[in-house]
Amino acid sequence: MTVPWHEQTAVALGYKIRQREINPIELTQHFLARIKTNDQDNRIYVRTTEKRALIEAEAAAYRAKQGLLRSPLDGVPISWKDLYDTGGVATEGGSPLLTGRTPKCDAVVLERASRAGIVCLGKTNTVQFALGGIGTNPFTGTPHNAVMTDTPRAPGGSSCGAAVSVASGLAAAGIGSDTGGSVRVPAAWNGLVGFKTSIGALSTQGVLPLSPTLDTVGPLTRSIADAAALFSIMGARSAVDLAGTDAARLKLLVAETLVWDDIELDIEDPIREAIATLGEAGAEIDCLPVPEFNDITTVVKQHGTLALAEGYQCWKDLVDHQGDSIDPNVRVRFQQGRDMNANAVENVRSSVRNLAPKLYRRMAGYDAFIAPTVPIAPPALAEVETDLTKYKIANGYALRNTQLGNLLPCCAITIPVASDPAPAGLMIMAPKGDDDRLLRVGKAIESTIVVERDKIK
């Protein structure tokens, strides 16, 4: 049976373009038509860039005919979170306070993607100012979770539209951002791969900021290979070699501190099974405490969150003078950042400087840490959209595990595991700067888990 274009990986589509089996113009028209049909209320895409997309597709089609394709993803259409400057197109960060903000040029990573022939379909929805792990936005509307459809459920944030665009077949891949989990949470909740790159690995120039020292660019995709290809293209770096990866060669540390606390059984059981599958495939697995996770969590509870302090400094004029127009859930968190004084901020940064080397030493000898990405299932939107307390509790759980890799600088990937009814993600973490190696580890794990998932089906 032929797999529809919108269910194929970006790398597979790129290969078929290269083989002249798919015309980039027809492929782009296919995705644009699906967006018009399936996103009529613009909850997923806040705006499409149809004219640009068709011009880029026509150029890719010409290059394909001439055998001059620029990258493995030349001609492949993807989406961009509404934080990424797009020349001549509004980039508003999901906020009414930025309505009409129209940059003159593309963000650096978007410019690099376009030079590599990737087609820009449009801008996807985000939590206001990218500040929130649940994915709600009362101004633009909230995209519904693409996996759990029994009732409208949270998509995960803040890259909510990016995740749902891919999981719903409205883009071959999506580009989001991750400051505390904003790539990995929506990826895990929508059955996708989500890659939080190392701080500084990809340029954030032209990306609306939340926390300049923590913000990272990251793809949401259907496969590790897609994530690796986008990472190389956006970083203008050599392709990551994923050949020859083998789970039997891996030594993995299962973090047993904090990350499993209060986890729902529908999430825990499939993740434990996936870890057991890796062990059966020959991976060496140790289950050990990671006290640094508890230590940094205690510090943050005592002094506050760096992302909130930096976020308030980035947007203080709007928060102080037009705060009533901000999503109440976001406004409360900005106010928490405002209340952090310089001593509190320095205490957190000092703790990070002290704990990160200890974490890296603990990682020595292991290929990666593994843990649940998110310990809870996507909550029903009716429970969190109107109740500040329920939102706060769910948001805390959503970001609890992922933010560890932001505070103690790491690169991290979430990979979907076979689960029902709630989506579950396995998080893989490595020290900052080990992105290429992490992608190879992720490929080995993905291959093993996907085989098992196929057996279940």
Beta strands, then each sheet from edge to edge (+ up, - down):
strand 1: 45-48
strand 2: 77-81
strand 3: 119-124
strand 4: 174-178
strand 5: 193-196
strand 6: 216-221
strand 7: 251-255
strand 8: 284-288
strand 9: 368-372
strand 10: 410-417
strand 11: 424-431
sheet 1: 1+ 3- 2- 4- 6+ 5- 10+ 11- 9+ 7+ 8+
end
